[in-house]
Amino acid sequence: MFYVASAFVMSIRITAVALTPSTTHARLHIISPALTTSKTRHGNQGTSTKTPYIAPCTNNYDTAPSGQSGRPLLSASRNTPRTISKDVNGSQSLVIHALERHPYTSQSFTPMGRKADTAYIVVVADGDESGQRPDLTTVKAYTVPGDTGVCYDAGLWHAPMAVVGEVRLLGDDFPLTIRPLTLPSSNLRTASQRKTAK
C-alpha cells in the first residue's frame, strides 16, 4: 500500500488507490489500449484496435497574457525512481514537495517499456477559490501500472512525475506531450510545500 504524504503547510496522508475508470479524477484521463469505448474500431487490416478521443490536447493560449499560440510538442522524459520509506507495518510512503499546473495546455505521459505492475504514482488536486493554489482538501493519489499513461487537463494541479520501484535500464522513460510557448514559464505554475502519500 502506498501513502502520499503532503509536505505542504498542512501535513496530510492520502492512500493511493489503483487508477481505473471508476476511481480517476474527472480531469485526469487514462491512456491505455486496454480501455475501449463504443468508438473503438479495428485498424491495420484487422491487426489492431483504435480508440479515439481518450484524452484532450487542450490549447487555451488564446486566454494567456502573452497572446502567443502554443504548438504541439513531443518530448522524452527519463525518470529516476523516488525514495520510498517503509514503516514497521510495511506501508510505503512517498513525500511530495510540490504540485504544479499548466494553465493553458493539457499534458500527457505514457510509460515506455514497463511491465503492468505499479510503475508510478500520480497525485492531483483541484484549485482553491483563488485559482492560484491547489486545494489540499481535494488531493487524490493513484498507483499507475507501467502499461498505462495519463493526461492532465489544462489547469489541473499535479505532482511532478513520481516513478517508484526498482531501477530499470529501459523502463523509466516517458514521452511527454504538451503545447509549450517559447516562454516556458508562461504555462507553468508551482506550489511548493510538503505532502505525503501512502
SVG drawing of the C-alpha trace seen along z (x, -y; Angstrom):
<svg xmlns="http://www.w3.org/2000/svg" viewBox="-21 -40 41 49">
<polyline fill="none" stroke="black" stroke-width="0.4" points="0.0,0.0 1.3,-3.4 0.5,-6.6 1.2,-10.1 2.3,-12.4 1.8,-16.1 4.8,-18.3 2.6,-21.4 1.7,-23.8 -0.8,-21.3 0.5,-17.7 -1.9,-15.1 -1.7,-11.5 -3.6,-10.1 -3.9,-6.5 -3.1,-5.9 -5.7,-3.9 -5.3,-2.0 -6.1,-4.2 -9.2,-2.9 -12.0,-4.5 -14.2,-4.4 -11.6,-5.9 -10.0,-8.5 -10.3,-12.3 -12.7,-13.8 -9.8,-15.8 -7.3,-13.0 -7.5,-10.8 -6.3,-7.3 -4.2,-6.4 -4.4,-2.6 -5.2,-0.4 -6.9,1.9 -9.7,-0.6 -12.3,-0.6 -15.5,-2.6 -18.3,-2.5 -16.0,-4.3 -13.3,-1.6 -12.6,-0.3 -10.3,2.3 -7.4,1.0 -4.3,2.1 -6.1,4.7 -7.7,6.1 -4.4,6.4 -5.1,3.6 -7.8,1.6 -8.0,-2.1 -10.0,-4.1 -10.1,-7.8 -10.7,-10.8 -9.3,-9.2 -7.6,-12.4 -7.7,-16.1 -5.0,-18.0 -6.0,-21.3 -4.7,-24.7 -6.0,-27.6 -3.3,-30.1 -5.9,-32.5 -6.6,-33.3 -2.9,-33.7 -1.4,-37.2 1.2,-36.7 -1.4,-36.2 1.0,-33.8 -0.1,-30.4 1.5,-27.2 2.4,-24.3 2.2,-20.6 5.5,-19.1 6.5,-15.6 9.4,-15.4 11.1,-12.4 11.5,-12.3 13.8,-9.9 13.0,-9.5 14.8,-8.1 12.7,-6.2 11.7,-8.3 12.8,-7.4 10.1,-5.3 10.1,-4.9 8.5,-1.9 7.1,-1.8 7.2,1.1 3.9,2.4 5.3,2.5 3.3,-0.5 5.2,-2.5 5.3,-6.3 6.3,-8.9 6.7,-12.5 5.6,-15.1 7.2,-18.5 5.4,-20.5 2.4,-20.5 2.3,-22.2 -0.2,-23.0 -0.1,-24.1 -3.0,-26.6 -3.1,-26.7 -2.5,-23.2 -3.1,-19.5 0.0,-17.4 0.3,-13.6 2.8,-11.0 2.9,-7.4 5.5,-5.0 7.8,-3.1 9.0,0.5 7.4,1.1 5.5,4.1 1.9,3.9 3.0,3.7 2.8,0.4 5.3,-1.9 4.5,-5.4 2.3,-7.4 0.0,-10.2 -1.1,-13.0 -3.7,-15.5 -5.7,-18.3 -8.3,-20.9 -7.5,-24.6 -8.6,-26.7 -11.1,-29.5 -8.4,-32.0 -7.4,-29.7 -3.8,-30.4 -3.1,-27.5 -4.0,-23.8 -6.9,-23.0 -5.2,-20.4 -8.6,-19.1 -9.1,-17.7 -5.8,-15.8 -6.0,-12.3 -3.3,-9.8 -3.2,-6.9 -0.9,-3.9 -0.5,-3.5 0.7,-0.4 3.6,-0.6 1.5,0.1 -0.8,-2.9 -0.4,-6.6 -2.1,-9.7 -3.2,-13.0 -3.7,-16.0 -6.3,-18.5 -5.2,-22.1 -5.0,-23.8 -5.1,-20.5 -2.7,-20.6 -0.4,-17.6 2.8,-16.4 5.9,-16.0 6.4,-12.5 7.0,-10.0 8.4,-6.7 8.6,-4.0 10.1,-0.6 13.4,0.8 15.6,-1.0 15.1,0.5 17.5,-0.4 14.9,-0.9 11.8,-1.2 11.5,-4.7 11.1,-6.7 8.0,-8.7 7.2,-10.5 5.6,-13.8 3.1,-15.7 2.3,-19.3 1.8,-22.6 4.6,-24.9 5.4,-28.5 8.8,-29.9 8.4,-31.4 8.2,-28.1 7.4,-29.8 4.1,-31.2 2.5,-27.8 3.8,-26.5 2.6,-27.4 4.2,-25.7 3.1,-25.5 5.8,-24.2 5.3,-22.9 5.1,-19.4 2.6,-16.5 2.8,-12.7 1.2,-9.8 0.9,-6.1"/>
</svg>
